[in-house]
Amino acid sequence: MVRVKVKIIDTDQEWLVEVENGARIRDVLEKLDLNPEEYIVSRNGEVVAEDEEVGEDDLIILYPVVSGG
C-alpha cells in the first residue's frame, strides 16, 4: 500500500488516500469518486497524465478544468 495526499486547488478539499502498489492517478481519483476528465493533475509539482503511477507520499494537486460557452 502507498499513501498519497490529494488536494483540489483553491478549495479546502484534501484527502489522504491509501491505494495498492502500482496504482495510477486514475485509480486514486476513482477511489475519491472524481472524474479524471474534470481535472488537470499535478504530481509533486509536475503536470502528469492520469495513467502515471503514484508513489508513497506523492502530493497530487487537482486543477478543475473550466468549460463553458
N, C-alpha and C positions, 0 to 999 in steps of 0.2 A: 504494500500500500504506500502511496505517496500523498502528501498533503500540499494543496495549493491554495493561495489566497486569491479571491476573485472580488473585484470592485467594479461598479458601474460609475464612470466619471460623472462628476457634478451631482451626485446623489449620495445619500447616506447608506446605500445598499452595499453590503460587504459580507462575504461568506468565507469560511474555512472549509474546504471540501476535501474529503478523502476519496481517492479513486485507486483502481488497481494499477500495478506497474504496467507500463506500456500504453496507458490511456492517452487519448488525444484530446485536444482542446474541445472538439465537438462533443466528446463524452462528458466533459466537465459541464458544458452548457446544457446538455440534455438532462444531466442529473439535477440541475437547477431549474429545469423546465423553461429554458431560454432558447429562443430561435436564433441559431448562428447567423442567419441571413440578416438579422436586425442590428448586427454589431460589427465594428472593426475591432480586431483583437490585437492587443499589445501584450507580449510576454517579456517580462524583465526589461522593459523599455524599447523593445523592438517589435514592429508590426509583423505578425505571423499569420499563416493560413490556419484554418480550423482543423486540418489534418496533421498538424505538428504535435509531436509527443510532449507531454508535460513531465516535469521532474520535481523532485522534493523541494519544497519551499519556493516554487515559482510564484511570481506575482503576475496575475492576469488582470489587465485593465480593459474594460469594455467601453467602447465609444459608440453610442447609439447612432445609427445611420438615419439622417434626416431626409425625409422624402416628402414630396408634396407637388402641387401643381398650380 
